[in-house]
Amino acid sequence: MRSSRWLLTLAGVVVLVIAAFVIKDVSGPTTASGSSPAQVQLAELPIAAQHSMAGYSRDRFKHWVTQGNGCDTREVVIERDGKDVRKDASCRATSGHWTSPYDNKQIDKASDLDIDHMVPLADAWRTGADKWTDERRSQFANDLTAPQLLAVSAASNRGKGDQDPAAWKPSNQAYWCTYATNWVIVKHTYQLFVTQAEHDALATMLTSCPS
């Protein structure tokens, strides 16, 4: 009788061990299929050395273009990214409130804002836009669909300049996940490549995203 109970107990332990092994095996390690969309897109971006700046000019990326109703791209972004924005007959913001996500600075005057290109025009040139047509460059510089344009404090925009995430990151670390995600989306949308250092910086910043 005691032997039977011992055998039943042993059988139960074996079943539990097998079940635990099966569950562990099904879940397995995290793979690309379990990664965030931004991580998947980052993995799809080509890695290469930057191109020369020869021939570059901001004029090759015509902006700000008209967006209808007497407003240009800059004015549309200022209204979109602000709260309680009021405009004059020329579409210029006369009042409103903005929060600059790069440095979390509160801004109450549109003149204190810059419109940042998430992927700077010069960086785009160095990573593939030098091969584009001027029409494609203008589309990139005025894109209101991809997360390419953002109203930020003038100080943060000028501090960023044309640097990529390997050289510059927002001082507001709470924005790192969004910053890296949007950078990847823009580069993926426009089929631009990244440098190895840029790729590694983006991968690190994406680890700050909630799981």
C-alpha positions as CSV (number, residue, x, y, z in Angstrom):
1,M,0.0,0.0,0.0
2,R,2.8,2.3,1.0
3,S,4.6,1.4,-2.2
4,S,1.6,2.3,-4.3
5,R,1.3,5.7,-2.6
6,W,5.0,6.3,-3.3
7,L,4.5,5.4,-6.9
8,L,1.5,7.7,-7.2
9,T,3.5,10.6,-5.6
10,L,6.4,10.0,-7.9
11,A,4.1,9.9,-11.0
12,G,2.6,13.2,-9.9
13,V,6.0,14.9,-9.6
14,V,7.0,13.6,-13.0
15,V,3.8,15.1,-14.5
16,L,4.4,18.5,-12.9
17,V,8.0,18.5,-14.2
18,I,6.9,17.6,-17.7
19,A,4.2,20.3,-17.6
20,A,6.6,22.9,-16.4
21,F,9.0,22.0,-19.2
22,V,6.3,22.2,-21.9
23,I,5.1,25.6,-20.7
24,K,8.6,27.0,-20.7
25,D,9.3,25.5,-24.1
26,V,6.1,27.1,-25.6
27,S,6.8,30.6,-24.3
28,G,10.5,30.4,-25.3
29,P,12.8,33.4,-25.5
30,T,11.7,36.7,-26.9
31,T,12.1,36.8,-30.7
32,A,11.5,39.4,-33.4
33,S,7.8,38.4,-33.5
34,G,7.5,39.5,-29.9
35,S,9.3,42.8,-30.4
36,S,7.6,46.1,-30.7
37,P,6.8,47.5,-34.2
38,A,9.6,50.0,-33.8
39,Q,12.1,47.4,-32.9
40,V,11.0,45.3,-35.9
41,Q,11.3,48.4,-38.2
42,L,14.8,49.2,-36.8
43,A,16.0,45.7,-37.6
44,E,14.8,46.2,-41.1
45,L,16.8,49.5,-41.6
46,P,20.0,49.1,-43.6
47,I,23.2,50.0,-41.8
48,A,25.9,51.9,-43.7
49,A,28.4,54.7,-43.5
50,Q,27.2,58.2,-44.0
51,H,27.3,59.8,-47.5
52,S,29.2,63.0,-48.2
53,M,27.6,66.3,-47.6
54,A,28.7,67.5,-51.0
55,G,25.9,69.3,-52.8
56,Y,23.8,69.7,-49.7
57,S,21.7,72.8,-49.2
58,R,18.5,73.3,-47.2
59,D,17.1,74.9,-50.3
60,R,17.1,71.4,-51.8
61,F,14.4,70.6,-49.3
62,K,11.8,73.3,-50.2
63,H,9.8,74.3,-47.1
64,W,7.5,75.7,-45.8
65,V,5.0,75.0,-48.5
66,T,1.4,76.1,-48.6
67,Q,-1.1,73.8,-47.0
68,G,-4.3,75.6,-48.0
69,N,-6.5,78.2,-46.3
70,G,-3.6,80.6,-46.4
71,C,-1.5,78.5,-44.0
72,D,2.0,77.0,-44.6
73,T,3.4,73.8,-43.1
74,R,5.0,75.6,-40.1
75,E,1.7,77.3,-39.2
76,V,-0.2,74.1,-39.4
77,V,2.2,72.3,-37.1
78,I,2.1,75.2,-34.6
79,E,-1.7,75.0,-34.4
80,R,-1.7,71.2,-34.3
81,D,0.8,70.9,-31.5
82,G,-0.6,73.6,-29.3
83,K,-3.6,74.1,-27.1
84,D,-6.1,77.0,-27.3
85,V,-4.3,78.4,-30.3
86,R,-5.7,81.5,-31.9
87,K,-4.6,82.8,-35.3
88,D,-4.8,86.1,-37.2
89,A,-6.1,86.6,-40.7
90,S,-2.6,85.6,-42.0
91,C,-2.8,82.2,-40.2
92,R,-0.1,83.3,-37.7
93,A,-0.6,82.1,-34.1
94,T,-1.3,85.1,-31.8
95,S,-1.8,83.1,-28.6
96,G,-1.8,79.6,-27.3
97,H,0.1,77.2,-25.1
98,W,2.7,74.6,-26.1
99,T,4.8,72.0,-24.2
100,S,8.2,71.3,-25.9
101,P,8.6,67.5,-25.5
102,Y,12.4,67.6,-25.9
103,D,12.9,69.6,-22.7
104,N,9.4,69.7,-21.2
105,K,9.5,73.5,-21.4
106,Q,6.2,75.4,-21.3
107,I,5.8,78.0,-24.0
108,D,3.2,80.7,-24.4
109,K,4.6,82.6,-27.5
110,A,4.7,81.0,-30.9
111,S,7.8,83.1,-31.7
112,D,9.6,81.0,-29.1
113,L,8.9,77.8,-31.1
114,D,10.9,76.1,-33.8
115,I,9.5,73.4,-36.0
116,D,11.9,70.5,-35.7
117,H,12.4,67.9,-38.4
118,M,12.5,64.7,-36.4
119,V,15.1,63.4,-38.9
120,P,17.1,66.5,-39.7
121,L,17.4,67.5,-43.4
122,A,21.2,67.2,-43.3
123,D,21.0,63.7,-41.7
124,A,18.5,62.6,-44.3
125,W,20.9,63.8,-47.0
126,R,23.8,61.8,-45.5
127,T,21.7,58.7,-45.3
128,G,20.1,58.5,-48.7
129,A,18.2,61.7,-49.5
130,D,21.1,62.8,-51.6
131,K,19.8,60.4,-54.2
132,W,16.2,61.8,-54.2
133,T,14.5,64.2,-56.5
134,D,13.9,67.7,-55.1
135,E,10.2,67.0,-55.2
136,R,10.8,64.0,-52.8
137,R,12.9,66.2,-50.6
138,S,10.2,68.8,-50.3
139,Q,7.6,66.1,-49.4
140,F,10.0,64.9,-46.7
141,A,10.5,68.5,-45.3
142,N,6.8,69.2,-45.2
143,D,5.4,65.8,-44.2
144,L,2.3,66.2,-41.9
145,T,1.5,62.4,-42.0
146,A,4.6,60.7,-40.7
147,P,5.9,61.9,-37.2
148,Q,8.5,64.1,-38.9
149,L,7.5,67.6,-37.8
150,L,7.2,68.8,-34.2
151,A,6.8,72.2,-32.4
152,V,9.6,72.4,-29.9
153,S,11.5,75.1,-28.0
154,A,14.0,77.0,-30.1
155,A,16.8,76.2,-27.7
156,S,16.2,72.4,-27.9
157,N,15.9,72.4,-31.7
158,R,19.2,74.4,-32.1
159,G,20.9,72.2,-29.6
160,K,19.9,69.2,-31.6
161,G,21.0,70.7,-34.9
162,D,21.5,68.0,-37.5
163,Q,22.7,65.3,-35.0
164,D,21.3,61.8,-34.9
165,P,20.5,59.9,-31.6
166,A,24.0,58.7,-31.3
167,A,25.1,62.3,-30.7
168,W,22.0,64.0,-29.3
169,K,19.1,62.9,-27.1
170,P,16.3,65.0,-25.6
171,S,17.1,66.1,-22.1
172,N,13.5,64.9,-21.2
173,Q,14.3,61.2,-20.8
174,A,10.6,60.5,-20.5
175,Y,10.4,61.3,-24.2
176,W,13.1,58.9,-25.3
177,C,10.8,56.1,-26.2
178,T,8.6,58.3,-28.4
179,Y,11.7,60.0,-29.9
180,A,13.3,56.8,-30.9
181,T,10.1,55.3,-32.2
182,N,9.3,58.3,-34.3
183,W,12.8,58.5,-35.7
184,V,12.6,54.9,-36.7
185,I,9.2,55.3,-38.3
186,V,10.4,58.3,-40.4
187,K,13.6,56.5,-41.6
188,H,11.6,53.4,-42.4
189,T,8.9,55.3,-44.2
190,Y,11.4,57.1,-46.4
191,Q,13.8,54.1,-46.8
192,L,16.8,55.9,-45.3
193,F,19.6,54.0,-43.7
194,V,21.2,54.3,-40.3
195,T,24.8,54.2,-39.1
196,Q,25.9,51.5,-36.7
197,A,26.2,54.0,-33.8
198,E,22.8,55.5,-34.7
199,H,21.2,52.0,-34.7
200,D,22.7,51.1,-31.4
201,A,21.6,54.4,-29.8
202,L,18.0,53.8,-31.1
203,A,18.0,50.2,-29.8
204,T,19.0,51.4,-26.4
205,M,16.4,54.2,-26.3
206,L,13.7,51.7,-27.3
207,T,14.4,49.7,-24.2
208,S,12.9,52.6,-22.3
209,C,9.5,51.9,-23.8
210,P,6.9,50.2,-21.6
211,S,6.8,46.4,-22.3
